[in-house]
Amino acid sequence: MSQRIQVFDTTLRDGEQVPGCQLNTEEKIEVAKELERLGVDVIEAGFPISSPGDFRSVDEICRAVS
């Protein structure tokens, strides 16, 4: 059995559901890069089907992190 804990972050997806919280693409990329730097294993970058803007943000986040 593996002893490794994997971190699955939904900040960029669920954060958009908080009233008054709306990040632009650049801010989302900044958050994603910091999550990557912290060693987060999986980042839910958004819900791309919800709008063309969210699709674009998710696409750019995927390009910005590994």
C-alpha positions as CSV (number, residue, x, y, z in Angstrom):
1,M,0.0,0.0,0.0
2,S,1.3,3.4,-0.9
3,Q,2.0,5.9,2.0
4,R,1.8,8.9,-0.3
5,I,-1.0,11.5,0.2
6,Q,-2.1,13.2,-3.0
7,V,-3.5,16.8,-2.8
8,F,-6.4,17.6,-5.1
9,D,-7.2,21.3,-5.1
10,T,-10.5,22.9,-6.3
11,T,-9.7,26.5,-5.5
12,L,-9.9,27.7,-9.1
13,R,-13.1,25.8,-9.8
14,D,-15.0,26.3,-6.5
15,G,-13.6,29.8,-5.8
16,E,-15.7,31.1,-8.7
17,Q,-18.8,30.1,-6.8
18,V,-18.1,32.5,-3.9
19,P,-20.1,35.7,-4.1
20,G,-17.8,38.7,-4.9
21,C,-14.9,36.5,-5.9
22,Q,-14.0,36.6,-9.6
23,L,-10.5,36.2,-10.8
24,N,-9.3,37.2,-14.3
25,T,-7.1,34.8,-16.3
26,E,-3.8,36.3,-15.2
27,E,-4.8,36.0,-11.5
28,K,-5.9,32.4,-12.0
29,I,-2.6,31.5,-13.7
30,E,-0.8,33.1,-10.7
31,V,-2.8,31.0,-8.3
32,A,-2.2,27.9,-10.4
33,K,1.6,28.5,-10.5
34,E,1.7,28.9,-6.7
35,L,-0.3,25.7,-6.2
36,E,2.2,23.9,-8.5
37,R,5.1,25.4,-6.5
38,L,3.5,24.1,-3.3
39,G,3.4,20.6,-4.8
40,V,-0.3,20.2,-5.3
41,D,-0.8,17.0,-7.4
42,V,-4.1,17.9,-9.1
43,I,-5.5,21.3,-9.9
44,E,-9.1,21.6,-11.0
45,A,-8.6,24.8,-13.1
46,G,-12.3,25.6,-13.7
47,F,-15.4,24.4,-15.5
48,P,-14.6,25.2,-19.2
49,I,-18.0,24.3,-20.5
50,S,-19.6,27.1,-18.5
51,S,-18.4,30.0,-20.7
52,P,-15.9,30.8,-23.4
53,G,-14.0,32.9,-20.9
54,D,-13.6,30.0,-18.5
55,F,-12.6,27.7,-21.3
56,R,-9.9,30.2,-22.3
57,S,-8.7,30.5,-18.7
58,V,-8.5,26.7,-18.2
59,D,-6.6,26.4,-21.5
60,E,-4.1,29.0,-20.5
61,I,-3.6,27.5,-17.0
62,C,-2.9,24.2,-18.6
63,R,-0.2,25.8,-20.7
64,A,1.3,27.6,-17.7
65,V,1.8,24.7,-15.3
66,S,3.2,21.2,-15.8
